[in-house]
Amino acid sequence: MENLKIKEKKTKQIFSARIFFFFILPSLSGVGMAFSFSPQASFLFSWISLIPLFAAADYYKEKPWARFWSGYLSGMLFFSLSFWWIGYVTILGTAALVAYLSLYPALWLLGLGRPFVQFSSYSSKTNLLNAINSASLWILLEWIRSWLFSGFSWNELGVGAYKSPLFIQISSLGGVLSLSWLIATINGLIFFSFRSLYRQFVAHSFYFPKLELLSLLLLLALCIFYGEYRLNTPSGQPAFKLRYAAIQPNIPQDLNVTIDPEAGFLEEITLSRQSLSYFPDLICWPESPFGLDFFSSPKLLEPIRKLQQAQPFSFLSGSFKATGEELFNVAVLLKYPQEELELYAKNRLVPFGEFIPFANIFPFLRKLVPFQVDLTPGKTSNIFFLDNPKLKIAPLICFEDTIASYVRKMAVQKPDLMIDITNDGWFKDSSGAFLHMINALFRTVELDIPLLRCTNTGVSVWIDQRGRILNILKKDGKLVGFKGIMVGEAHWYQPAETVYKKFGDWIVALALLTLSFSSFSKIRKFL
């Protein structure tokens, strides 16, 4: 009888441990990563959010599939809490997206075993290598996520540091992935240090993680030093000045509500007329929220030309353009007194929003979304030229400003300014528009080019070359869900050639090399 009670007690302990390591710890990581993107959450969330997943990987070090499924649970919570708002457009599509994205944390946790991570050792050297390999694997998976199946790179681990202009400066070296690497490495150093401390404490031995602590402090010190250098080093006199007016019409986007295009157009004209009192050099309208087409209906430009005659300014707006059976989402620039429109056709379309990937192979995928017409991607990444003041502008549409590799491709043409026009109205007053903005913010640091965002419902903002928000449209503390005009006079420097602009995602190659070397070393020891 006594043996039966002991056995029952051990069974309960094992069951409780499995619940803790398989469900509770991964859930803490998933929620922690999601909270790191909230403006109300602490800056520290992303810097400790992976620690529970490391603990789960340690517990299941001999059970790779248990690691995989606990990582998948963490990913489900992280991406569900991050992207639930896409469900305003498509519930099935959102479920499919979350199910797919959750594979990445699952694969990462699956990879936290031999040959990359050695849980059998507690030495300082092994702890350091474990942290570095874990971070390298993390950013390798983030990089794959950014391009596989057309890519969706939002909410990389490094984006969670958006609140700190000091720390995000390292994005100018290796992009946002370099910041993801730093945060993942620090998570790993903290976990493996405390793991060794606990083991030695249980064994009644003294252990001080000198190498781990030194590495952590060195990484943070270098990051802080570089951030201070970039934020405080003068770049001479500002080379550019622009008076701008970004029109935010707040036209509702709902499949069940019919939009009156005429009313929407008049709203934008009215707001533009009001902005003339500020004497802007440039008036921006957002990505067309009601099917505006300046090419099929050229008379729509007449009210704009009349405003330009009353007071000269350049006009940049979203539009659609139909050519035969093709439909393009475009940005247009009309300079006064120029008659012809300059045009940029959106190159990177939103999957399941503007086109359905693999719909020709799997027709059922069209049933996941309410849109049945695929747009055609543009073929060239051309830039616009302003005459007064003289500026080269990289036009971006919608989520293109979140795609680091694409914006870097445009930066090869050496624009002076990036302007993103977008319509996030489909996501109502959710966190979607805010997440869009903070994911785009990193392009300014990576490429040393300021960004003006003009939106239908928010977040309209001016971000300088160091990722600092200098102007933002608010009303009663809200960033979305209202109409308004964001006006400002921006001054900035000639964009510099950053390391990231020149070499791109070199840190991914370094991560791959690190993992390959670690694998080779372990295999050679085994042989």
Summary of the structure (lengths in Angstrom):
residues: 527
radius of gyration: 25.5
end to end distance: 49.8
largest distance: 97.2
contacts: 1790
relative contact order: 0.11
helix: 53%
strand: 15%
